[in-house]
Amino acid sequence: MPTIQAASIHPRRALKRLVLTVTVVALPLLAVGLSANSTTAQAPTGSRSGRQAMSDTLRVYYMGYAVGHEAWEMLAGDGGQRTLTSRLDYTDRGRRTRLRADMTIAGDWSARQLAITRVSDTSEVREAHVAIRGRSAIVDYRGRNDTVPVRPGVAAIAGATPMTQHLALVQHWLARGKPASLAVVPGGPTNEVNVAWRGRDTVQVAGSIMVLERYAVNGVVWGWESVWLDVQGRLAAFTTAGGGGLTLEGVRMELEALLPRLRASATRDRLGELANLSKPIRPVASGDVALVGATLIDGAGGTPIPDAVVVVSGGRIRAAGPAGSVVVPPNAQRVDVRGRTIVPGLWDMHTHMMQMEWAPVYLAAGVTTVRDMGNLTDFIVPFRAAVDSGRGLGPRMLLAGLIDGGGPNAFGAENAATPEEARVVVRRFHALGFVQMKLYSLLTPEVIAATIDEAHRLGMSVTGHVPTALSLTAAVDAGMDHIAHLSIRGDADSDSVRAQIAHLRARGTVLDPTVSWGELLSHSTQEPVSNFQPGVAHLPPVLAQRINAMGVSTIDPETAHQRFARTLAILRAVHEAGIPIVAGTDEGVPGFSVYREVELFTQFGMTPMQAIQAATVVGARAMGMADSLGTVEVGKLADLIVLDGNPLDRISNIRRVELVMKGGMLYRTRDIWQAIGFR
């Protein structure tokens, strides 16, 4: 190891919401005390044909846009036993999801049975099934079909959805006296979930005061979720980032206007957790620092410098070169990095940082700058501020504002149906410090033109998907500066593909192909993810479960490899044409997918040096920031990493990050990894 010597929420335009008609049964409610001092859940009294019922409906939001609903009903019978049934039905960009959860719950809110079913117009497919039999659970979940031992009073929950599962989970925690952790299935006896009371949101609804108790849940998916219950024990709201995915929320329909306020409370909770996680992680060097003895790959493309010295002061690089030509100031901390390699801090040019856990993970992986390509403004703006101020560890965040065209299949909270609406959206993002606009699929040509014109007028660049109303060539002709994902279709040797590539080159368009994300989604499920992403072995179990479940079950590995080879062939042609390509990962594994992106770049023809530059200085150039970031050169901000190995010898050495420096603060990556629960 190296040795060291001492020396506000903005107003949001009203959304066009889906019209959903759901009958809510008006019946006596379950009497459950949910104050901060509550420790038990009371069984209901009264009857309705021998049973008492409570029911409700949540409006479902995905990425801040109303997409559907979840209706639920709970019946309570003899001995305090309850049955809880929920129906989740939402449509994301034209893809409909329908899930049904059926739970049987004992009087102490422990599980008896859980069944989750995926429903279509023609079939029903079991997603998860758990049956508790004494000290055993019969589990059928994600390819696991066995009997496992369980503790008495175990809870049952199978993922973030249907959301109503969290109602039973929080009630179970209260009934058991608020323990430090809960054992749950189908995760098995060693799978534990943490629940914590986080505060109270007092709101006004129809002229009446309503008190909502706010809870945080960790371990159902990777990262924290928020759950609100009212004093009668009904689920009021829920939000999750899906354990590495995009934000899904549910809010009781009469509370819908309060969702931004509730989201703000949840964001404060998450940023508080980020601050607490970050506090014990101290830099091993800061201020005046000299990294001594490593091979320097400065990212500018020059010959590597063996036995180099990099001097940092005031957060900037003051000297960088051979040991014999660089004077180390007498007051500088000397960090011995002999046998290591210094390269610029990595960039991820396509991410969605929907949860606070991503920030320290990125920094531990050596990623010092990210471009967020679409998020909830209520979350990402205070998140960026917390990291920029030093209250939480994380990378620099460059924000792209997502805009779509509206309608039932739209994506994201900001939509525009007219040119003037588009200009208003662009100006709002610009005022919040966004540096780019991201176009999405349903925009009309007139709205696209207005968005691009207003963005360029304000000094913002434009990226995004190619809208369905335009071809790739028409999109770049309209003024798109960057293109997200690989939007070139066809055979690499075809005239059509050659023409598209020539057009991109002529326009100077930057391509963000997210090739590692494509590999993850398109590989055959018969092939373990660890075959191409060894980092999966280091993930927290619930995140590893999500990543390992990705892929296509209907093709064999050979077919998947052949299809992916065609993608790489197009990228080879793009690269050979001289089109700038940047590293971006979308919803992959934070950090680890950047490594994989760089490795894949060498597979389609980049040299190791070019692949490193694609993940560093090419991104900085694309964002107009190459004067301050992207290389290890005098005057630049001190963002760099120290590798145990030389990536020019073997590109996979890019994974061996021992030290990361952001703005002159040097951290041991193992300290961050351990703090955030990676193995």
C-alpha positions in Angstrom: 0.0 0.0 0.0 1.1 3.6 -0.5 2.7 5.2 2.6 2.0 8.7 3.8 4.3 11.1 5.8 2.9 13.9 7.8 3.8 17.4 7.1 -35.1 25.0 -2.2 -37.3 23.2 -3.9 -38.4 25.0 -7.1 -42.1 25.3 -8.1 -43.0 22.5 -10.5 -45.4 23.0 -13.4 -48.6 21.0 -13.0 -48.5 17.6 -14.4 -51.0 16.2 -16.9 -52.2 13.3 -14.8 -53.9 10.1 -15.9 -57.6 9.8 -15.1 -58.2 6.8 -12.9 -61.4 5.8 -11.3 -61.1 3.5 -8.3 -63.8 2.8 -5.7 -62.6 3.2 -2.2 -64.6 1.3 0.5 -65.5 3.7 3.3 -65.2 1.5 6.4 -63.9 1.7 9.9 -60.1 2.0 9.9 -57.6 -0.1 11.7 -56.7 1.6 15.0 -53.0 1.7 15.2 -51.0 4.2 17.2 -48.0 5.3 15.2 -46.4 8.1 17.2 -42.7 8.0 17.9 -43.4 6.2 21.2 -45.7 3.5 19.6 -44.5 -0.1 20.2 -47.6 -2.1 19.4 -50.2 -2.5 16.7 -53.8 -2.9 17.9 -56.1 -5.5 16.3 -59.3 -4.1 14.8 -62.7 -4.3 16.4 -66.2 -4.4 14.8 -67.2 -6.6 11.9 -68.2 -6.6 8.2 -69.7 -10.0 7.6 -67.5 -11.1 10.5 -64.5 -9.2 9.2 -63.3 -5.6 9.3 -61.8 -3.9 6.3 -59.7 -1.0 5.3 -58.8 0.0 1.8 -57.2 2.8 -0.2 -55.6 3.8 -3.5 -52.2 5.3 -4.2 -51.4 7.3 -7.3 -48.1 5.9 -8.8 -45.4 8.2 -10.1 -42.3 7.1 -12.1 -39.5 9.6 -12.5 -41.9 12.2 -11.2 -44.7 11.5 -13.8 -48.1 10.0 -13.0 -48.2 6.6 -14.6 -50.9 4.5 -12.7 -52.2 3.4 -9.4 -52.0 0.8 -6.7 -55.2 -0.2 -4.9 -55.2 -2.3 -1.7 -57.5 -3.8 0.8 -56.9 -5.3 4.2 -59.4 -7.6 5.9 -59.1 -8.6 9.6 -60.7 -11.7 11.0 -60.6 -14.0 14.0 -57.6 -14.0 16.2 -56.2 -10.8 14.7 -55.2 -12.5 11.5 -55.2 -10.2 8.4 -55.3 -10.6 4.7 -53.7 -7.9 2.6 -54.3 -7.7 -1.1 -52.9 -5.1 -3.5 -53.1 -4.4 -7.2 -50.4 -2.4 -8.8 -51.1 -1.2 -12.4 -48.9 1.3 -14.2 -47.6 2.1 -17.7 -44.1 3.2 -18.2 -43.4 4.6 -21.7 -46.0 2.3 -23.2 -45.0 -0.8 -21.2 -47.7 -1.9 -18.8 -46.9 -3.6 -15.5 -49.5 -5.3 -13.4 -48.7 -7.0 -10.1 -50.9 -8.5 -7.5 -49.7 -9.2 -3.9 -51.6 -11.4 -1.5 -50.5 -11.6 2.1 -51.7 -13.5 5.1 -50.5 -11.8 8.3 -50.7 -13.0 11.9 -52.0 -10.9 14.8 -48.4 -9.7 15.6 -47.9 -8.7 11.9 -45.5 -11.6 11.2 -45.9 -13.3 7.9 -47.9 -16.4 7.2 -47.9 -16.3 3.4 -46.9 -14.0 0.6 -47.7 -14.4 -3.1 -46.8 -11.9 -5.8 -48.2 -12.5 -9.3 -47.4 -10.7 -12.6 -50.8 -10.4 -14.5 -51.4 -9.9 -18.2 -54.6 -10.0 -20.2 -54.1 -13.7 -21.0 -52.0 -15.1 -18.1 -50.7 -14.9 -14.6 -47.1 -15.7 -13.7 -45.9 -16.3 -10.2 -43.1 -13.8 -9.3 -42.6 -14.9 -5.7 -44.3 -17.2 -3.2 -43.5 -17.7 0.5 -45.3 -19.9 2.9 -44.3 -20.0 6.6 -44.6 -23.3 8.3 -43.4 -23.0 11.9 -39.7 -22.5 11.8 -39.4 -23.1 8.1 -40.3 -21.1 5.0 -41.1 -22.6 1.6 -39.7 -20.2 -0.9 -40.1 -19.8 -4.6 -38.3 -16.6 -5.7 -36.0 -15.7 -8.6 -35.0 -19.2 -9.4 -34.7 -20.3 -5.8 -37.1 -23.0 -4.8 -36.4 -24.6 -1.5 -37.2 -24.7 2.2 -35.2 -22.5 4.5 -35.1 -22.1 8.3 -36.6 -18.9 9.7 -36.8 -17.2 13.1 -40.1 -17.0 14.9 -42.1 -13.9 13.9 -40.4 -13.4 10.5 -41.5 -10.8 8.1 -42.1 -11.3 4.3 -41.3 -8.9 1.6 -40.2 -9.5 -2.0 -38.8 -6.3 -3.5 -40.0 -2.7 -3.7 -43.3 -3.5 -5.5 -46.2 -3.8 -4.9 -45.6 -0.9 -2.5 -48.2 -2.0 0.1 -45.8 -4.7 1.3 -44.0 -1.9 3.2 -47.2 -1.1 5.1 -47.1 -4.6 6.6 -43.3 -4.4 7.1 -43.4 -1.2 9.2 -46.4 -2.4 11.2 -44.4 -5.6 11.9 -41.5 -3.5 13.1 -43.7 -1.5 15.4 -45.4 -4.6 16.8 -42.1 -6.2 17.7 -40.9 -3.2 19.7 -38.8 -1.4 17.0 -35.9 -3.8 16.9 -32.5 -2.8 15.4 -33.2 -5.2 12.5 -35.9 -7.6 11.2 -35.4 -11.0 9.7 -37.2 -11.3 6.4 -38.0 -13.9 3.7 -37.7 -14.6 0.8 -34.1 -13.4 1.6 -33.6 -16.2 4.1 -32.7 -16.2 7.8 -29.6 -14.1 7.3 -31.4 -11.4 5.2 -32.1 -8.5 7.6 -34.0 -5.3 7.0 -33.6 -2.1 9.0 -36.5 0.2 9.8 -36.2 3.5 11.6 -38.6 6.3 12.5 -37.4 9.5 10.8 -39.9 12.1 11.8 -43.4 13.5 11.5 -44.9 15.5 8.6 -47.9 17.5 9.6 -50.0 18.5 6.6 -53.3 20.1 5.9 -55.8 18.2 3.8 -59.3 19.6 2.9 -59.1 22.0 5.9 -58.1 19.3 8.4 -54.7 18.6 10.0 -53.2 15.2 9.2 -50.1 13.8 10.9 -48.0 11.4 8.9 -45.2 9.4 10.6 -42.2 9.0 8.3 -40.1 5.8 8.4 -36.9 4.8 6.6 -36.5 1.2 5.3 -33.1 -0.2 4.3 -32.4 -3.7 2.9 -35.5 -4.5 0.9 -33.6 -3.2 -2.1 -30.2 -1.6 -2.1 -30.4 1.7 -0.3 -33.0 3.5 1.8 -36.7 3.9 1.0 -39.3 6.1 2.7 -42.7 5.1 4.0 -45.4 7.4 5.5 -48.3 6.0 7.6 -51.1 8.1 9.1 -52.1 7.7 12.8 -54.8 5.1 11.8 -52.2 2.8 10.3 -52.9 3.5 6.6 -50.2 3.8 4.0 -50.0 7.5 3.0 -47.0 7.6 0.7 -43.9 5.6 -0.4 -40.8 6.4 -2.4 -38.0 4.2 -3.6 -35.1 4.4 -6.1 -35.5 0.7 -6.8 -32.1 -0.3 -5.5 -30.1 1.2 -8.3 -32.9 2.0 -10.7 -35.2 5.0 -11.3 -37.5 6.6 -8.7 -40.9 5.1 -8.1 -43.4 6.8 -5.8 -46.9 6.2 -4.5 -49.1 8.7 -2.7 -52.6 8.5 -1.5 -54.8 10.2 -4.0 -56.1 12.9 -1.6 -52.5 13.7 -0.7 -51.3 14.0 -4.2 -50.6 17.7 -4.1 -48.3 17.2 -1.1 -46.0 14.8 -2.9 -43.2 17.4 -3.5 -43.3 18.3 0.2 -43.1 14.6 1.3 -40.3 14.1 -1.3 -38.4 17.0 0.3 -38.6 15.3 3.7 -37.3 12.1 2.3 -34.5 13.9 0.6 -33.4 15.5 3.8 -33.4 12.1 5.5 -31.3 10.6 2.7 -28.8 13.5 2.7 -28.5 13.2 6.5 -27.6 9.6 6.1 -25.0 10.5 3.5 -23.5 13.0 5.9 -23.4 10.5 8.7 -21.8 7.9 6.4 -19.2 10.4 5.2 -18.1 11.8 8.5 -15.9 9.0 9.7 -14.2 8.7 6.2 -11.2 11.1 6.6 -8.8 12.1 3.8 -5.3 10.6 4.3 -3.8 13.7 2.8 -5.0 17.2 1.9 -3.7 20.7 1.5 -0.1 20.6 0.2 0.5 17.0 -1.1 3.2 15.4 -3.2 2.5 12.0 -4.8 6.0 10.5 -5.4 7.3 7.6 -7.4 4.4 6.4 -9.6 4.2 6.2 -13.4 2.2 9.1 -14.6 -0.4 8.8 -17.4 -1.5 12.4 -17.6 -4.4 11.7 -20.0 -3.2 14.2 -22.5 -1.9 11.4 -24.7 1.8 11.9 -24.0 4.4 9.2 -23.2 3.9 7.8 -19.6 6.4 9.3 -17.1 8.1 6.7 -14.8 9.1 7.8 -11.3 7.0 10.9 -11.5 6.0 13.5 -8.9 2.6 15.3 -8.8 2.4 18.3 -6.4 -1.0 19.5 -5.3 -1.8 22.7 -3.4 -5.1 24.5 -2.9 -7.0 21.8 -4.7 -5.0 22.2 -8.0 -2.1 20.6 -9.6 1.0 22.8 -9.2 3.6 20.5 -10.8 3.7 17.2 -12.6 6.7 15.5 -14.2 9.8 13.4 -13.7 11.2 13.3 -10.2 14.4 15.0 -11.3 12.6 18.1 -12.6 9.9 18.6 -9.9 10.7 20.3 -6.6 8.6 19.0 -3.6 7.8 21.9 -1.2 9.2 21.2 2.2 5.8 21.5 3.9 4.0 19.0 1.6 2.8 15.6 2.7 4.8 13.1 0.7 2.7 10.1 -0.4 4.9 7.2 -1.5 3.2 5.6 -4.5 6.2 3.8 -6.0 5.1 0.8 -8.2 1.7 2.4 -8.8 0.2 4.4 -11.8 -1.5 7.8 -11.6 -4.3 8.5 -14.1 -6.9 11.3 -14.2 -10.1 10.8 -12.2 -12.7 8.9 -14.3 -15.9 10.3 -15.7 -19.3 8.6 -16.1 -21.1 10.6 -18.8 -24.5 8.8 -18.5 -25.9 8.1 -15.1 -29.1 8.6 -13.1 -28.1 9.2 -9.4 -31.5 8.6 -7.9 -30.2 7.6 -4.5 -27.5 8.9 -2.2 -25.7 5.6 -2.0 -24.4 6.2 -5.6 -22.2 9.2 -4.5 -19.7 7.5 -2.2 -19.6 4.4 -4.4 -18.6 6.4 -7.4 -15.8 8.1 -5.5 -14.6 4.8 -4.1 -14.4 3.5 -7.7 -12.3 6.4 -8.8 -15.1 8.3 -10.6 -14.6 11.9 -9.8 -17.1 13.5 -12.3 -20.6 12.3 -13.5 -23.2 13.6 -15.8 -26.7 12.9 -14.5 -28.9 12.3 -17.5 -32.4 12.8 -15.9 -33.5 12.9 -12.3 -36.1 14.4 -10.0 -35.1 18.0 -9.6 -36.3 18.0 -6.0 -33.7 15.4 -5.2 -30.7 16.0 -7.5 -30.3 19.8 -6.8 -30.0 19.4 -3.0 -28.0 16.2 -3.5 -25.4 18.1 -5.7 -25.3 20.9 -3.2 -24.6 18.5 -0.3 -21.7 16.9 -2.2 -20.3 20.3 -3.5 -20.3 21.7 0.1 -18.5 18.7 1.5 -21.4 17.5 3.6 -21.2 14.2 1.7 -18.6 12.3 -0.2 -19.2 12.0 -4.0 -18.2 13.0 -7.5 -18.7 16.3 -9.2 -22.2 16.3 -10.7 -23.0 17.8 -14.1 -26.8 17.9 -14.6 -28.8 17.4 -17.8 -32.5 18.4 -17.6 -34.8 15.8 -19.1 -37.7 17.0 -21.2 -40.4 15.0 -23.0 -43.5 15.7 -25.0 -46.3 14.7 -22.5 -49.2 12.2 -22.9 -49.7 8.8 -21.3 -46.4 7.4 -22.5 -44.2 10.4 -21.5 -41.1 10.1 -19.3 -40.1 12.4 -16.6 -41.8 15.3 -14.8 -41.0 18.1 -17.2 -43.0 18.0 -20.4 -43.7 20.5 -23.2 -46.3 20.4 -25.8 -45.6 23.8 -27.3 -42.4 25.8 -28.1 -43.2 28.3 -25.4 -43.6 25.6 -22.8 -40.3 24.2 -23.9 -38.5 27.5 -23.4 -40.0 27.9 -19.9 -38.7 24.4 -19.0 -35.2 25.2 -20.4 -35.0 28.5 -18.5 -36.0 26.8 -15.3 -33.3 24.1 -15.6 -30.7 26.8 -16.5 -31.6 28.8 -13.4 -31.0 25.7 -11.2 -27.5 25.3 -12.6 -28.1 22.6 -15.2 -25.5 22.6 -18.0 -27.4 20.6 -20.6 -30.8 19.6 -21.8 -31.7 16.0 -22.5 -34.3 15.4 -25.2 -36.6 12.4 -24.9 -38.7 10.4 -27.3 -42.1 12.2 -27.6 -41.1 15.7 -28.5 -42.5 17.2 -31.7 -40.1 18.9 -34.2 -41.4 22.4 -33.3 -40.7 21.7 -29.5 -37.3 20.2 -30.3 -36.3 23.3 -32.3 -37.4 25.6 -29.5 -35.7 23.5 -26.8 -32.4 23.5 -28.7 -32.6 27.2 -29.6 -33.3 28.3 -26.0 -30.6 26.0 -24.6 -27.9 27.2 -27.0 -29.0 30.8 -26.3 -28.3 30.2 -22.6 -25.0 28.5 -23.2 -26.3 25.0 -22.6 -25.6 22.0 -24.8 -28.2 19.4 -25.9 -28.0 15.7 -25.6 -30.5 12.9 -25.3 -32.4 10.2 -27.2 -33.2 10.7 -30.8 -36.9 11.7 -30.7 -39.2 9.4 -32.6 -40.3 12.4 -34.8 -36.8 12.7 -36.2 -34.2 10.5 -37.8 -30.6 10.4 -36.4 -29.4 12.7 -39.1 -32.3 15.1 -38.7 -31.7 15.2 -34.9 -28.1 16.3 -35.3 -29.1 18.8 -38.1 -31.6 20.2 -35.6 -28.7 21.0 -33.3 -28.2 18.1 -30.9 -24.6 18.3 -29.7 -24.5 14.8 -28.2 -26.4 11.5 -28.8 -27.2 9.1 -25.9 -27.0 5.4 -26.6 -26.1 3.8 -29.9 -28.8 5.1 -32.2 -27.2 3.8 -35.4 -29.0 0.7 -36.7 -27.9 -1.7 -39.4 -24.9 -3.6 -40.6 -21.5 -1.9 -40.0 -20.6 -2.3 -43.6 -23.9 -1.0 -45.1 -24.2 2.2 -47.0 -26.8 3.4 -44.5 -24.6 3.0 -41.5 -21.7 4.6 -43.3 -23.8 7.6 -44.2 -25.1 8.0 -40.7 -21.5 7.9 -39.3 -20.3 10.4 -41.9 -23.1 12.7 -40.9 -22.2 12.5 -37.2 -18.5 13.2 -38.0 -19.4 16.2 -40.2 -21.5 17.7 -37.4 -18.9 17.0 -34.6 -21.5 15.0 -32.6 -20.4 13.3 -29.4 -21.6 9.7 -28.9 -22.5 8.2 -25.5 -23.1 4.6 -26.5 -23.7 3.1 -23.0 -22.2 -0.2 -24.4 -21.8 -1.8 -20.9 -25.5 -1.2 -20.2 -26.3 -2.8 -23.5 -24.2 -5.8 -22.7 -25.8 -6.2 -19.3 -29.3 -6.1 -20.7 -28.8 -8.2 -23.7 -26.6 -11.1 -22.5 -28.0 -14.5 -22.1 -29.2 -15.3 -18.6 -27.5 -18.7 -19.1 -24.2 -16.8 -18.8 -23.3 -15.5 -15.3 -22.9 -11.7 -15.1 -19.6 -12.4 -13.3 -18.2 -13.7 -16.6 -17.9 -10.1 -17.9 -18.5 -8.0 -14.8 -16.3 -9.5 -12.0 -17.2 -6.5 -9.8 -20.6 -8.1 -9.1 -18.9 -10.3 -6.5 -18.2 -7.2 -4.4 -21.8 -5.8 -4.4 -24.2 -5.8 -1.4 -26.4 -8.9 -1.7 -29.6 -7.0 -2.6 -27.9 -5.1 -5.4 -26.1 -8.2 -6.7 -29.5 -9.9 -6.9 -30.8 -7.2 -9.1 -27.8 -7.1 -11.4 -27.6 -10.9 -11.6 -31.3 -11.1 -12.7 -30.7 -8.9 -15.8 -30.4 -10.4 -19.3 -32.5 -12.2 -21.8 -33.8 -15.7 -21.0 -34.9 -16.6 -24.5 -31.5 -16.7 -26.2 -28.3 -18.8 -25.7 -24.9 -17.3 -24.9 -23.6 -17.8 -28.5 -26.5 -15.9 -30.0 -26.1 -13.1 -27.5 -22.4 -12.8 -28.3 -23.0 -12.7 -32.0 -25.6 -9.9 -31.6 -23.3 -7.9 -29.3 -20.4 -8.3 -31.8 -22.5 -6.5 -34.3 -22.9 -3.6 -31.9 -19.1 -3.5 -31.3 -18.6 -3.6 -35.1 -20.6 -0.4 -35.5 -18.7 1.2 -32.7 -15.4 0.3 -34.4 -16.6 2.1 -37.5 -17.7 5.1 -35.4 -14.3 5.2 -33.7 -12.3 4.8 -36.9 -14.3 7.8 -38.3 -12.9 9.9 -35.5 -16.2 10.6 -33.8 -15.8 11.5 -30.1 -17.0 8.6 -27.8 -17.4 9.1 -24.1 -17.9 6.5 -21.3 -21.4 6.3 -19.9 -23.2 3.5 -18.0 -26.9 4.4 -17.5 -28.4 2.2 -14.8 -25.5 -0.2 -14.5 -23.3 -0.9 -11.5 -22.0 2.5 -10.3 -18.3 2.6 -10.8 -17.8 -1.0 -11.9 -19.7 -0.4 -15.1 -17.3 2.5 -15.9 -14.5 -0.1 -15.7 -16.4 -2.4 -18.0 -17.1 0.5 -20.5 -13.4 1.2 -20.7 -12.6 -2.5 -21.3 -15.3 -2.8 -24.0 -13.8 0.3 -25.8 -10.6 -1.7 -26.3 -12.5 -4.6 -27.7 -13.9 -2.6 -30.6 -10.5 -1.0 -31.5 -9.4 1.7 -29.1 -5.9 1.5 -27.7 -5.8 1.4 -23.9 -4.7 5.1 -23.9 -7.7 6.1 -26.1 -10.0 4.1 -23.8 -8.7 5.9 -20.7 -9.1 9.2 -22.5 -12.7 8.4 -23.4 -13.4 8.0 -19.7 -11.5 11.2 -18.8 -10.5 14.1 -21.1 -12.9 13.4 -24.0 -15.8 13.8 -21.5 -14.2 17.0 -20.2 -13.9 18.4 -23.7 -17.5 17.4 -24.6 -18.7 19.4 -21.6 -16.5 22.4 -22.3 -14.4 21.8 -19.1 -11.1 20.6 -20.5 -9.4 23.8 -19.2 -9.9 22.6 -15.6 -10.5 18.8 -15.6 -9.8 15.6 -17.5 -6.0 15.5 -17.4 -3.2 15.6 -14.7 -1.6 18.8 -15.8 -0.4 22.0 -14.1 -3.3 24.3 -13.3 -6.0 21.7 -13.5 -8.2 20.7 -10.6 -6.6 17.9 -8.7 -8.9 15.0 -9.6 -6.8 11.8 -10.1 -6.6 8.1 -9.1 -3.7 5.8 -8.1 -3.9 2.3 -9.5 -2.1 -0.8 -8.4 -1.1 -1.7 -11.9 -0.7 -0.1 -15.3 -3.8 0.0 -17.5 -1.6 0.4 -20.6 -0.2 -3.0 -19.9 -3.6 -4.5 -19.1 -6.7 -2.5 -19.4 -8.4 -4.4 -16.5 -5.9 -2.7 -14.2 -8.3 0.3 -14.4 -10.3 -1.6 -11.7 -7.4 -1.6 -9.2 -8.0 1.8 -7.6 -6.2 2.3 -4.3 -6.3 6.0 -3.8 -8.7 8.7 -5.2 -8.2 12.4 -5.1 -11.0 14.9 -5.8 -10.1 18.6 -5.5 -6.9 17.9 -3.6 -8.5 15.6 -1.0 -6.9 12.1 -1.0 -8.8 9.1 0.2 -8.0 5.4 0.6 -10.7 3.7 -1.5 -10.9 0.7 0.9 -12.1 3.1 3.7 -15.0 4.2 1.5 -15.9 0.7 0.3 -16.1 -0.6 3.8 -18.2 2.3 5.0 -20.8 1.7 2.3 -21.1 -2.0 2.7 -19.4 -3.3 -0.4 -17.3 -6.5 0.0 
